[in-house]
Each structure stands twice: as C-alpha cells, then as structure tokens.
Amino acid sequence: MKRCSQCSSIYSDDALTFCLADGAQLHPFEGLETVAISASNTQIEQNVPRSLRGPAIGLISSGVINIIWTSIWIFSNSVGFLKEENRNFTTDGQRIAGTTGYVLGSMFLVLGLALAPMIIYAALQMLKGEKYRLAKTAAILSIIPCTSCCFLVSIPFGIWTLVVLADPQVKAFFQSRANQTP
C-alpha cells in the first residue's frame, strides 16, 4: 500500500510512485483499516462501477448474440450436411475435404458456444467488481476471432474492456472488493 502525503489517497498498486490525482510522491503506508476513506477513494467507489458498466454490458450482449447465432449455425450446418443431395461428392478427395471442413467448422462453433457462457459470467462478475483475472480473460477471448462467430461485434467490446481494466483505479477497486470478501 502507498499513500499520497498531499491528498491522502491510498493506492494498492506498489508499482506506483506518484499520485494519480495530484502528482505528489507516494509513500509506503500500512494500516488501511484505521484510516477513514478519503474523498478521492469515495469517488473511485462511485465512478469505477459506472466505467465498468458499458464494457460489461457489451460483453454480455456479444455473448448472448454468440449463443443464439452459433446455435442457429450448428443446427443449419448439421441439417445441411445430413441431406443426401449436399453430400454427393464425386471423388474421395472431395468427400474428405467436405467432411473435414464440416468437422473443423463445427469444432469452432462448439468452442464459441462453450466459451460464450463463461464470457457472460465474467462480465456479470465484472459488474460486481469481482474476479478481475476472469474479466480480463473474457475480454481477451472475445477479441480472438475463432472463439466467436460474431467477433465483429465482440472485438470492440473486448478491447474496451481491456482498456478499462488496465486503469489503476479499476485495479484498486477490484482489489478492494477482493479484500472485503470473506
């Protein structure tokens, strides 16, 4: 823990050397329990959840869209592949290529379908200020194209989430929530 000697802001990130509010040098600090929360920390408690809301809702939305879209694709691909007229390959090479394409495509769809609930869960936890690493993982997964069939929607939300999660105040907020949880 470090504390600003000018504004009394308290930071949990020991890597910081200067106050984010006024630029003053930070000093080691122990005994957070005995210090009243300063005005700046109260503002953090109010502003950080507001800044998390947009990216979290974006991740939830892209996760729900991914579940719906992927379910439709899996169903339509399965029905289309099982129809006899769609499988009348003339050579063994065409049969192997068609089957391989169907299997690999289905694997990516199933992967996206399996990851979407985890991304939604992580976003819900992020709204509560919990599970920082899981939220960061979900943001990274939403950026990877092969993990979502609606990656054009999820990429901006994933980047936005990573930018918000990189903010030192957001990190401190998550850490303070983790310390409060029994």
N, C-alpha and C positions, 0 to 999 in steps of 0.2 A: 504494500500500500504506500501511496505517496500523497502528500498534501501540499497545496499551494499556500504559501505564507501570506499572500495578499488577500485572496478571496475565500480561502479556507475550503476550496473544492477538494474532494478526495477522489483519487484515481486508483483503480485496482491494477492497472497495467504498469508493472515496474519498469517497462522499457521506456516509458515517457520520461522526459527530463524537464519539459516546460509545460506550464498550464495551458490548456486549450482555450480557456476563457480570456486570460489577460497576458499570457506570455511570460509570467514570472517563473522562476526556477522552482521545481518541485523538490520536497524534502521527504525522507523516509518518515512513515507515520505508522504507529501501532495504536490499537485501542479504538477501533471504529465503533464499538458498542457504546462507549461513553460520550461520543460526540453527537450533538444534535445535527440532523441533516441540514445542510446549508441550502440557501435559496437555489443555487445552481443545480444541486442534486435533486431538489424537488422538481425543477423544470425538466431535468432529464427523465425523471419518473413519469412526467406527463407527456413530454414530446416524443420520446423513443417509441412507446406503443403506437402513437399516431404515425410515425415514419415506417413502422413495420406493417401496418395495415394494408397499404397498397400492394407491395410485393407479395404478401401472403395471400391476399385475395386473388392476385394474378396467378400464383402457383396453384391454388385450389381450382380456379376456373380452367386452367390448361389441363390439370389432372382429370377433371370431370369430362371435359371435351375429349381427352385422350381415351378414357374408358369407353365412352359412347362410340366414338369413331372407330376405335380398334375392334370393338365387339361387332360392329357392322361389317368391317373389313374381313374379320375372321369368318363370320358366317357366310358372307357372299363369296369369299375365296374357296371355302370348303364346298359349298353347293356347286360353284362353277367348276371346280376341279373334279368333283364326283360325277358330273354329267358326262356321259359317254362321248357325245359329239365334240367336247372340248379336249378329249384325250386321244383322238385318232392320229397318233404320231406315225409317220411313215418309216422312220428309221429308229434304230436303237439309240443313236446319238440324240435325236430329238426327244425321245422318251426320257432319257437320263437328264438332259438339260431341263425339260419341263418339270420333272419331278423334283430335281434339285432346287430349281427356282421356287417352286411351291413350298418345299420344306424350309428353305432358308428364309423366305418371306414370312412364313408362319412363325418361325422362331423369333424373328424381330418383333412381330406383332404381339406374341405372347410375352416377350420380355417387356415391352411397353405397357401391356395390360397388367403385368405383375408389379411394375415399378410405380404406376400411377397412384395406387392407394398409399404407398409409402410417401410419395411426394405430397399428397393431400394431408396425411397425418403430420408430416414435418411442418407444413405450413400452418396447421392448426396449433401445433406446439409453439411455433414462432410467434403467433398472435398472443400467446400467454407469456412470452419471454422465457421459454424453456427449450432445452435441447439445442443449443447453438450449433454443435457439430452436425447434428442430423439436418438442421435447416440448411447449413452450408452444403452438405452432401446432396440434398434435394435440389438446390439451386444448380449445382454442377451437373447433376443428372438431367435436369430439364434443358440444359444447353446442348447436350450430346444428341445429334440428330437420330441415331439409331435406337434411342430409348423412348421415342415418342413419335407417333405418326402425325402429330400436329406441332412439330418442332418449330415451325414458323411463328406460332403463337407463343410457345413456351420459351424460346430463346431470349426475347426481350425481358420477360419476367424473371428468368434465371439470372441474367446479367444485372438487372435492377436489384434483385435480392442480394447478390454478391456485393454490390456497391454499398448497399445499406448495412449489411452485416460487417463490412470492413471498417465502419465508423467506430472509433474508440469509445464513444458514448454508448453505442449499441452493445459493444462487447462488455462494457462495465455494467450495463443494465442486465444482460443475460447472467453475468457472474453474480450480481447482487441477488438475482432471483434464485440462482442455484444455491447460494449461501443461506437463503431464507427457508428453503425446502428442507424438512426434517429427514 
